[in-house]
Amino acid sequence: MKTISFAVPCYNSAAYMDKCIESLLACGDDIEIIIVDDGSTKDDTPQKADAWQEAHPGIIRAIHQENGGHGAAVNTGLAAAEGLYFKVVDSDDWLDENAMRQVMAYLRSQLERDHATDLVIGNYVYEKVHEGTRTVMGYFNVFPTEEEFGWKDVKHFRQSQYLLMHSAIYRTELLRETGLKLPEHCFYVDNIFVYVPLPFVDTMRYLDVDMYRYFIGREDQSVNESVMMGRIDQQLRITRFMIDAVRLPDDVVEPKLRRYMLNYLSMMMCICSIFCRMIGTLEADEKRHAIWEYLKENNPGAYGAVRRSALNVGTNLPGELGRSLGISGYHLAQKVFKFN
């Protein structure tokens, strides 16, 4: 068995995919890299994927499919994965070689265990290459650092701290057991990936190393502010999926996990509200009201806590004052936490 399967969704990624793949190859020979060419037509991504497979048989596989979006590419990678663990690495990002030595050593130690750790967590780094800056997002204040642990051992997450696809390495069979299938033709599916499986996770291990390097700054990037406004319907779609997938508090027994998932859902609702208010049209405001009504009707146990959360109290104040306060709060958070 391979220690880990890396899925690399690629869509017209020829200009930057090589750096990503080279960083994965440095992890050793007991890995597999599944390059999923998601219907690329504008460059030579398909040819590059095939060339990588030819150069590294037994390690790299190239899979070509019709365009289905990031979620479809992750689904394909998971279906094909043969490793004990599974990690998604976007084609414009990369993994740090020194950090991965420690991560791989731990993953290898799980191969002979009857019950391998469900979720392995590392830090991620916002790499604003064009600005020459980086921001490390770590969890040393949240998780024990020297042992396997469960949700009861988790400390308090700060408002800016969430588990992202960048920081997560799941046990492959756990993901399959959840029946996880991400929506196709939709951005922001990474939120589902690090939210829906959590109630199935019993054991975790945190390594305080800066594992994942998240490139940020391209104009067409999905987290670009203007792009996010243009894709507000997709953000709303993902949030509705999450509302339906886990009923809070009923579906989550562990109190600390329940609190974390409520905070995550609050963050998603805040993003929906803020970007609807940024758009500023009557239609966008109707969409903002509609997503809150959807939460109230479809996940009523979560509605009160999410609505009263610190993220959403000011975000949804009525009138132009409420709109201005919500947008100002978002831009302040941008400066403090250095995202997009």
C-alpha positions in Angstrom: 0.0 0.0 0.0 1.1 3.5 -0.8 1.5 5.8 2.3 -0.4 8.7 0.8 -2.2 9.6 -2.4 -1.9 13.2 -3.5 -4.7 14.4 -5.8 -3.7 17.4 -8.0 -6.7 19.0 -9.8 -5.4 20.7 -12.9 -7.3 23.0 -15.2 -5.2 24.9 -17.7 -2.4 24.7 -15.1 0.7 24.3 -17.4 2.3 27.5 -16.3 2.7 26.4 -12.6 1.9 22.7 -12.1 5.5 21.6 -12.4 6.5 23.3 -9.1 3.6 21.6 -7.3 4.4 18.1 -8.7 8.2 18.5 -8.0 7.4 19.3 -4.3 5.3 16.1 -4.0 7.9 13.9 -5.6 10.3 15.0 -2.8 8.1 13.2 -0.3 9.5 9.8 -1.4 8.8 6.7 -3.5 6.0 5.3 -1.3 3.5 7.9 -2.5 1.2 8.3 -5.5 0.4 11.5 -7.3 -2.9 11.5 -9.2 -2.9 14.4 -11.7 -6.5 15.0 -12.6 -6.7 17.0 -15.9 -10.2 18.5 -15.6 -10.8 19.1 -19.3 -8.0 21.5 -20.0 -8.1 23.0 -23.5 -6.3 26.3 -23.4 -2.7 25.0 -22.8 -0.7 21.8 -22.8 -1.8 20.6 -19.3 -2.9 17.2 -20.7 0.5 16.7 -22.4 2.4 17.8 -19.3 0.3 15.4 -17.2 1.1 12.5 -19.5 4.8 13.4 -19.6 5.0 13.4 -15.8 3.3 9.9 -15.7 5.8 8.6 -18.3 8.7 10.0 -16.3 7.6 8.5 -13.0 5.7 5.3 -13.6 4.4 3.7 -10.5 4.2 7.0 -8.7 2.4 9.4 -11.0 -0.9 8.7 -12.7 -2.6 11.1 -15.2 -6.4 11.0 -15.4 -8.2 13.0 -18.1 -11.8 13.9 -17.7 -14.4 16.3 -19.1 -14.5 19.5 -17.2 -16.4 19.2 -14.0 -14.8 21.7 -11.7 -12.6 21.4 -8.7 -15.1 19.1 -6.9 -15.3 16.7 -9.7 -11.5 16.5 -9.9 -11.2 15.8 -6.1 -14.0 13.1 -6.4 -12.0 11.5 -9.2 -8.8 11.6 -7.2 -10.4 10.0 -4.2 -12.0 7.3 -6.2 -8.6 6.4 -7.7 -6.6 6.7 -4.5 -4.7 3.6 -3.2 -2.8 5.3 -0.4 -3.6 4.9 3.3 -4.0 8.7 3.4 -5.4 11.3 1.0 -4.5 14.9 0.4 -5.5 17.4 -2.1 -2.8 19.8 -3.4 -4.0 22.5 -5.8 -1.8 22.8 -8.9 -0.7 26.4 -8.1 0.4 25.5 -4.5 3.2 23.3 -3.2 4.4 21.4 -0.1 7.4 22.4 2.0 10.1 19.7 1.7 11.5 20.0 5.3 8.0 20.0 6.8 7.0 17.0 4.8 9.9 14.9 6.1 8.2 15.0 9.5 4.7 14.6 8.1 5.7 11.6 6.0 7.6 10.0 9.0 4.3 10.1 11.0 2.2 8.8 8.1 4.6 5.9 7.6 4.4 5.0 11.3 0.6 4.4 10.8 0.9 1.7 8.1 1.2 -1.2 10.6 -1.4 0.1 13.1 -4.8 -1.5 13.3 -6.4 1.9 13.7 -4.4 4.6 11.9 -5.0 8.2 12.9 -8.1 9.6 11.1 -6.9 13.1 10.5 -3.4 14.5 10.4 -3.0 18.3 10.5 -0.2 20.7 9.6 0.2 24.4 9.3 -0.4 26.3 6.0 1.2 29.5 4.8 -0.4 32.2 2.7 2.3 33.0 0.1 1.6 36.4 -1.4 4.4 36.0 -3.9 3.9 39.2 -5.8 4.1 41.2 -2.5 7.0 39.1 -1.1 5.0 38.4 2.1 3.8 35.3 3.9 1.5 34.6 6.8 1.7 31.3 8.7 -1.6 29.9 9.9 -0.9 27.4 12.7 -2.8 25.5 15.5 -0.2 25.2 18.3 -2.7 27.0 20.7 -5.5 24.6 19.7 -4.1 21.1 19.5 -1.7 19.0 21.6 1.7 18.7 19.7 3.2 15.4 20.9 0.4 12.9 20.8 -2.6 11.5 19.1 -5.8 13.1 20.5 -9.5 13.4 20.2 -12.0 16.3 20.1 -12.2 16.4 23.9 -8.5 17.4 24.0 -9.0 20.3 21.6 -8.6 23.9 23.1 -10.2 27.1 21.8 -10.0 28.1 18.2 -9.4 31.8 17.6 -11.8 33.6 15.4 -9.4 33.4 12.5 -8.6 29.7 12.9 -10.2 27.0 10.9 -9.2 23.7 9.4 -8.8 24.2 5.7 -8.2 21.7 2.9 -4.6 23.0 3.0 -4.0 21.8 6.5 -5.9 18.4 6.4 -4.7 14.9 5.5 -7.5 12.4 5.9 -7.4 8.7 6.2 -8.6 7.6 2.7 -11.1 5.0 3.9 -12.7 7.4 6.4 -13.5 9.8 3.5 -15.0 6.9 1.6 -17.0 5.7 4.6 -18.6 9.2 4.8 -19.9 8.9 1.3 -18.3 12.3 0.5 -19.0 13.5 -3.0 -18.3 17.1 -3.8 -20.6 19.2 -6.1 -19.5 19.6 -9.6 -19.1 22.8 -11.6 -18.8 24.8 -8.4 -16.0 26.7 -6.6 -15.5 26.7 -2.8 -16.0 22.9 -2.4 -13.0 22.8 -0.1 -15.3 24.1 2.7 -17.3 20.9 2.4 -14.2 18.8 2.4 -13.1 20.1 5.8 -16.5 20.3 7.4 -18.7 17.4 6.5 -16.3 14.5 7.4 -15.5 15.9 10.9 -18.1 14.0 12.9 -16.6 10.8 11.6 -13.1 11.8 12.9 -12.2 10.2 16.2 -8.4 10.5 16.3 -6.1 13.3 15.2 -2.4 14.2 15.2 -1.1 17.7 14.8 2.4 18.5 13.5 3.5 22.1 14.1 5.3 22.4 10.8 4.6 24.8 7.9 3.5 22.1 5.5 1.3 23.6 2.8 2.2 26.7 0.8 -0.9 28.4 -0.5 -0.2 30.7 -3.4 -2.4 33.8 -3.4 -2.6 36.8 -5.6 -3.6 35.8 -9.1 -6.3 38.0 -10.5 -8.5 35.0 -11.6 -8.1 33.3 -8.2 -11.4 32.1 -6.6 -10.7 34.0 -3.4 -10.1 37.3 -5.2 -12.7 39.8 -3.9 -14.2 40.7 -7.3 -14.3 37.1 -8.4 -16.1 36.1 -5.2 -18.8 38.7 -5.8 -19.2 37.3 -9.3 -19.5 33.8 -7.9 -21.9 34.6 -5.1 -24.4 32.0 -6.3 -21.7 29.3 -5.9 -20.9 30.4 -2.4 -24.6 30.2 -1.5 -24.8 26.8 -3.1 -21.9 25.4 -1.0 -23.4 27.0 2.2 -26.7 25.3 1.5 -25.0 22.0 1.0 -23.3 22.4 4.4 -26.5 23.4 6.1 -28.1 20.2 4.8 -25.2 17.8 5.3 -24.8 18.2 9.1 -27.7 19.0 11.4 -26.5 20.9 14.4 -26.5 20.2 17.2 -28.2 16.8 16.8 -25.6 15.2 14.5 -22.6 16.1 16.6 -22.1 14.5 20.0 -18.8 16.0 21.2 -19.5 19.6 22.5 -16.1 21.0 21.4 -16.6 19.7 17.8 -20.2 21.0 17.8 -19.0 24.5 18.9 -16.3 24.5 16.2 -18.7 23.4 13.4 -21.2 26.1 14.5 -18.4 28.7 14.3 -17.4 27.4 10.8 -21.0 27.6 9.6 -21.2 31.1 11.1 -18.2 32.1 9.0 -19.8 30.7 5.9 -23.0 32.6 6.5 -21.0 35.8 7.3 -19.2 35.5 3.9 -22.5 35.0 2.1 -24.0 38.1 3.9 -20.9 40.3 3.3 -20.6 39.6 -0.4 -24.3 40.1 -1.0 -24.0 43.4 0.7 -20.9 44.3 -1.3 -22.8 43.7 -4.5 -25.4 46.1 -3.2 -28.3 45.3 -5.5 -31.9 44.5 -4.5 -31.4 41.0 -5.9 -28.3 40.4 -3.9 -30.1 41.5 -0.7 -32.9 39.2 -1.5 -30.4 36.4 -1.8 -28.9 37.3 1.6 -32.4 37.1 3.2 -33.0 33.8 1.4 -29.9 32.0 2.7 -30.8 33.0 6.3 -34.4 31.7 5.8 -32.9 28.5 4.3 -30.8 28.0 7.5 -33.8 28.7 9.7 -36.0 26.2 7.9 -33.5 23.4 7.2 -31.2 23.5 10.2 -33.3 25.3 12.9 -31.1 24.0 15.7 -28.2 25.9 14.4 -30.0 29.1 13.4 -30.1 30.9 16.7 -26.4 30.3 17.6 -25.2 31.2 14.1 -27.4 34.4 13.9 -26.2 35.5 17.3 -22.5 34.8 16.6 -20.0 37.6 16.8 -19.4 37.3 13.1 -23.0 37.8 12.2 -24.5 40.2 14.7 -23.1 43.3 13.0 -23.1 41.8 9.5 -26.9 41.8 9.2 -27.9 45.1 10.8 -30.5 46.7 8.6 -30.0 49.7 6.3 -27.0 51.4 4.8 -25.3 51.7 8.3 -25.5 47.9 8.7 -24.1 47.4 5.2 -21.2 49.8 5.8 -20.4 48.2 9.2 -20.4 44.7 7.7 -18.1 45.6 4.8 -15.7 47.6 7.0 -15.4 44.7 9.4 -14.6 42.3 6.5 -11.9 44.6 5.2 -10.4 45.0 8.7 -10.3 41.2 9.0 -8.5 41.1 5.6 -5.7 43.3 7.0 -5.4 41.5 10.3 -5.4 38.0 9.0 -3.8 38.6 5.5 -6.3 36.5 3.5 -7.0 37.2 -0.2 
